[in-house]
Amino acid sequence: MQSMEVIGVYPQGLEEEGAKELQSLGAKSVRPFNRTVAFQADLSCFYRLHLQARLPFRFLREIARFQCNGPESLYKSVQSAFDWERWLHPSMSFRVDVTGTSHGLTHTHFTALQVKNALVDLQRSLWLKRSDIKLVDPDLCLHLHLSRSGAVLSLDGSSRSLHRRGYRAAMGLAPLKENLAAGLIQKTGWDGTFPLVDPLCGSGTLLIEAVSCFLSLPAGLKRSFLFEAWPDFDQNLWEEEKNRAKSKISLEKQIPAVIGCEQEPDIARQAKTNVAAAGLEKFITIQNTHFSEIVLPEKPGFIVCNPPYGKRIGANEDLKFLYQELGNFIKTNASGWQFWLLNGNRELSREIGMKSSLRFAISNGGIDCRWLKYLVN
């Protein structure tokens, strides 16, 4: 089966984990870069990745490369770059996303307009009518990346980010994206054989992603994708990959205690709603209480949390006491445990009163964060 060039887009800091996941799912020639991972895949693998990969935001299938020296060059190159008569009928809507710049094309909105104009003008010449532009849920989503080496035109396999699993209608004030949560859990090395506790669980995302991965629940099984309407879509291959993904689900696995704690009643209810939507009520317990009331399991395990940084919600002075309380609770009650903290405020992390043994740089919604590991004595 013919191989295609694909780019996976990832949270900054999860490129290496993304590359490992791609390789485990059958991708070839995997090359991690900043926020992206390039690789090769056939159609079966492309479908499999959309169903099972937990870490990417999106997958971009390359359809053309060309030199681009300005607006006119872009216009002509786009029109001749692909079999648009087959792939973009006027009855279909489309969207153009742009990243990067090149000579004469320094504003992404203007560049996107040039691509749009090239395509609708071509459509008018063929059919005397044109497609509508639809920013949300279009029939075809195009992505153009510009750089000094030229232009790369791609098709996005999904109009919406792949981090959306479908279980999280209810969210807290500063929600952690599902793919980032999955990547953070992977970095801890938690494998489902030790207890897992989140003392500040918010909407429950870290715990839901951890258990979903352990049970091999496919990240994309509950959603649809744009490639299902592409001219080269293979229904038989798609059904094979869906059946393969379903066959890996292991809901009968034994799992130690997984506990989330949230003091705010409304947010605790949101977390319970999300856990139920993910089908994980029998695996994850959400307690509506202050974390100081948690009774940790006797067997040491992993504590993970994403407390506020004072960037979106809360203020530094208000949060210092929270971090001090959290540090005291960990030091008093969690001897032998691993404690992992996502922090975007160095001053606040000092209030924990412990020295981290490992740290990873992570971008959380544009906030420069550190995923900190503490070994509790």
KAWO-V629236 format. One record per pair of residues at least 6 apart in sequence whose C-alpha atoms are under 6 Angstrom apart, sorted by the first residue. I is the first residue (numbers start at 1). GAP is how many residues later the second one is. If there is no record, write none. Layout:
[[I	GAP] [I	GAP]]
This chain:
[[2	40] [3	38] [3	39] [4	36] [4	37] [4	38] [5	35] [5	57] [6	32] [6	33] [6	34] [6	54] [6	55] [6	56] [7	30] [7	31] [7	52] [7	53] [8	28] [8	29] [8	50] [8	51] [9	26] [9	27] [9	47] [9	48] [9	49] [10	25] [10	26] [10	46] [10	47] [11	24] [12	23] [12	350] [12	351] [13	348] [13	349] [15	17] [27	13] [27	14] [28	11] [28	12] [29	10] [29	11] [30	8] [30	9] [31	6] [31	7] [48	193] [51	167] [51	168] [51	169] [51	170] [52	166] [52	167] [54	125] [54	165] [55	124] [57	104] [57	105] [57	106] [58	103] [58	104] [59	98] [60	94] [60	95] [60	96] [61	93] [61	94] [62	91] [62	92] [63	90] [63	91] [64	17] [64	88] [64	89] [65	86] [65	87] [66	84] [66	85] [67	83] [67	84] [68	6] [68	82] [69	34] [70	33] [70	34] [75	43] [79	39] [90	40] [90	41] [92	39] [92	47] [93	38] [93	39] [93	40] [93	41] [93	45] [93	46] [94	39] [94	40] [94	44] [94	45] [94	46] [94	47] [95	38] [95	39] [95	40] [95	46] [96	16] [96	46] [96	47] [97	46] [98	10] [98	45] [98	46] [98	47] [99	46] [100	45] [100	46] [100	47] [101	45] [101	46] [102	44] [102	45] [120	10] [123	7] [124	6] [137	22] [141	14] [141	15] [142	12] [142	13] [143	10] [143	11] [144	8] [144	9] [145	6] [145	7] [157	69] [157	70] [158	67] [158	68] [163	15] [163	16] [165	54] [167	107] [167	110] [167	111] [168	106] [170	100] [171	32] [172	30] [172	31] [181	25] [182	27] [192	63] [194	62] [194	107] [195	61] [195	62] [195	63] [195	106] [196	62] [196	105] [196	106] [196	107] [197	61] [197	62] [197	63] [197	106] [198	62] [198	105] [198	106] [198	107] [199	61] [199	62] [199	92] [200	61] [200	62] [200	105] [201	59] [201	60] [201	61] [203	67] [203	68] [204	67] [215	34] [215	35] [215	36] [216	32] [216	33] [217	32] [258	26] [259	25] [259	26] [259	27] [260	26] [261	25] [261	26] [261	30] [262	6] [262	26] [262	27] [263	25] [263	26] [263	27] [268	20] [275	6] [300	36] [300	37] [301	36] [302	35] [302	36] [302	37] [303	36] [304	35] [304	36] [304	37] [305	36] [306	36] [309	35] [309	36] [310	6] [323	28] [323	29] [324	27] [324	28] [327	25] [335	41] [335	42] [336	40] [336	41] [337	39] [338	36] [338	37] [339	34] [339	35] [340	32] [340	33] [341	30] [341	31] [342	28] [342	29] [343	26] [343	27] [344	24] [344	25] [356	17] [356	18] [357	16] [357	17] [358	14] [358	15] [359	12] [359	13] [360	10] [360	11] [361	8] [361	9] [362	7] [362	8] [363	6]]
